[in-house]
Amino acid sequence: MKDFVIYGAGGWAREVFGILSALNSDKESYRFHGFLDSKPELVGTSLFGYPILGNSCWLEGRKNFAIIVGIGNTLARKRMVELLKENYQPYFPILVHPQAHIGPYVSIGEGSVLHAKSVATVNLNLGKHAILNVGAVISHENEIADYVSIHPNSSVAGAVKIREGAELGTCSSVIHGIEIGKWSVIGAGSTVIRNIEPFSVNVGVPTRTVKFLSEHDLYPDKTVLPLPKQANDTL
Ligand SMILES: CC(C)(COP(=O)(O)OP(=O)(O)OC[C@H]1O[C@@H](n2cnc3c(N)ncnc32)[C@H](O)[C@@H]1OP(=O)(O)O)[C@@H](O)C(=O)NCCC(=O)NCCS
């Protein structure tokens, strides 16, 4: 049985815990030790009866642990994955809720999480550390890059490309053949019928672009994560 920790103790980490519990109730697959978090005030407290063990230093000397980085913010998730890879030898499993559906010719990268009722239909690629939230659907010939978050009940039609770190808000939809630029955001309930610029925020039916994001906008709280080594445009 694999030893397992979740990095983070916020909303998405709790959802990941829910998926883990569902998996373990089907068949005891993971030995869950608790949560890791960078906020010192959380260390020593508990969540769902499991301890918040410490920050990433807790992994020192613990080489065979499976880790899901349960951080909802896409850029913060990327930074934490990079930090863990630089300093430890993490194993990032793919976590699939027992009620998710994965069809044939689907490839999924390490660290990605597929929640209940999510569907990956056929012949598509989902990158690393991506999120397919409750009821989200991705479909044929989708090319979905690393760190993409597709939120509850969103639907992506065929042959759509979604670049790194893009986020699709709850109940959004994307028509066939669209390209969604890296680190862009689609608002909740929005419908995408045209290609989306990198770093842009887009809302409405059909979407209009309302602003462009800097790295600071993407992840304002730099207090718990190291600063990037390179400039903004290399995200
Ligand atoms: C798109 C979003 C990120 C914009 O947030 P923001 O950067 O704080 O932007 P603002 O609230 O300043 O909104 C900017 C404009 O877009 C409009 N807008 C924002 N979200 C919208 C949405 N989902 N649909 C339609 N219009 C929207 C605002 O009314 C505002 O319009 P105005 O300038 O004409 O007044 C946010 O509203 C959103 O929809 N997030 C999705 C969150 C989500 O689904 N999370 C899932 C977690 S599981």
The ligand as a MOL file (V3000), in Angstrom:
LIG
                    3D

  0  0  0     0  0            999 V3000
M  V30 BEGIN CTAB
M  V30 COUNTS 48 50 0 0 0
M  V30 BEGIN ATOM
M  V30 1 C -13.9360 35.5400 -14.6430 0
M  V30 2 C -13.5480 35.8560 -13.2080 0
M  V30 3 C -12.2240 35.1490 -12.8830 0
M  V30 4 C -13.3530 37.3630 -13.1580 0
M  V30 5 O -13.0360 37.7480 -11.8810 0
M  V30 6 P -12.3630 39.1880 -11.6450 0
M  V30 7 O -11.0120 39.1860 -12.2810 0
M  V30 8 O -12.4280 39.4750 -10.1810 0
M  V30 9 O -13.2080 40.1780 -12.5210 0
M  V30 10 P -14.3780 41.1730 -12.1050 0
M  V30 11 O -15.2520 40.5740 -11.0520 0
M  V30 12 O -13.7270 42.4960 -11.8690 0
M  V30 13 O -15.2410 41.2410 -13.4410 0
M  V30 14 C -14.8320 41.9320 -14.5940 0
M  V30 15 C -16.0470 42.0480 -15.4980 0
M  V30 16 O -16.4500 40.7420 -15.9290 0
M  V30 17 C -17.8120 40.4660 -15.5080 0
M  V30 18 N -17.8240 39.0570 -15.0930 0
M  V30 19 C -17.0420 38.4620 -14.1660 0
M  V30 20 N -17.2780 37.1470 -14.1290 0
M  V30 21 C -18.2450 36.9010 -15.0390 0
M  V30 22 C -18.9040 35.7120 -15.4490 0
M  V30 23 N -18.5860 34.5260 -14.9140 0
M  V30 24 N -19.8380 35.8130 -16.4190 0
M  V30 25 C -20.1470 37.0060 -16.9810 0
M  V30 26 N -19.5540 38.1840 -16.6220 0
M  V30 27 C -18.6170 38.1240 -15.6660 0
M  V30 28 C -18.0790 41.4380 -14.3630 0
M  V30 29 O -19.4480 41.6850 -14.2420 0
M  V30 30 C -17.2890 42.6350 -14.8180 0
M  V30 31 O -18.0010 43.2840 -15.8540 0
M  V30 32 P -18.0150 44.9010 -16.0040 0
M  V30 33 O -16.5700 45.3240 -16.1170 0
M  V30 34 O -18.8280 45.1360 -17.2270 0
M  V30 35 O -18.6350 45.3820 -14.7360 0
M  V30 36 C -14.6020 35.3630 -12.1820 0
M  V30 37 O -15.7310 36.2280 -12.1510 0
M  V30 38 C -15.0960 33.9560 -12.4780 0
M  V30 39 O -16.1000 33.7310 -13.1620 0
M  V30 40 N -14.3460 32.9730 -11.9400 0
M  V30 41 C -14.6460 31.5700 -12.0940 0
M  V30 42 C -14.4720 30.9290 -10.7410 0
M  V30 43 C -14.8510 29.4780 -10.7440 0
M  V30 44 O -15.6660 28.9910 -11.5060 0
M  V30 45 N -14.2030 28.7520 -9.8530 0
M  V30 46 C -14.4280 27.3430 -9.6970 0
M  V30 47 C -13.8100 26.8680 -8.4330 0
M  V30 48 S -14.2310 25.1880 -8.1720 0
M  V30 END ATOM
M  V30 BEGIN BOND
M  V30 1 1 1 2
M  V30 2 1 2 3
M  V30 3 1 2 4
M  V30 4 1 2 36
M  V30 5 1 4 5
M  V30 6 1 5 6
M  V30 7 2 6 7
M  V30 8 1 6 8
M  V30 9 1 6 9
M  V30 10 1 9 10
M  V30 11 2 10 11
M  V30 12 1 10 12
M  V30 13 1 10 13
M  V30 14 1 13 14
M  V30 15 1 14 15
M  V30 16 1 15 16
M  V30 17 1 15 30
M  V30 18 1 16 17
M  V30 19 1 17 18
M  V30 20 1 17 28
M  V30 21 1 18 19
M  V30 22 1 18 27
M  V30 23 2 19 20
M  V30 24 1 20 21
M  V30 25 1 21 22
M  V30 26 2 21 27
M  V30 27 1 22 23
M  V30 28 2 22 24
M  V30 29 1 24 25
M  V30 30 2 25 26
M  V30 31 1 26 27
M  V30 32 1 28 29
M  V30 33 1 28 30
M  V30 34 1 30 31
M  V30 35 1 31 32
M  V30 36 2 32 33
M  V30 37 1 32 34
M  V30 38 1 32 35
M  V30 39 1 36 37
M  V30 40 1 36 38
M  V30 41 2 38 39
M  V30 42 1 38 40
M  V30 43 1 40 41
M  V30 44 1 41 42
M  V30 45 1 42 43
M  V30 46 2 43 44
M  V30 47 1 43 45
M  V30 48 1 45 46
M  V30 49 1 46 47
M  V30 50 1 47 48
M  V30 END BOND
M  V30 END CTAB
M  END
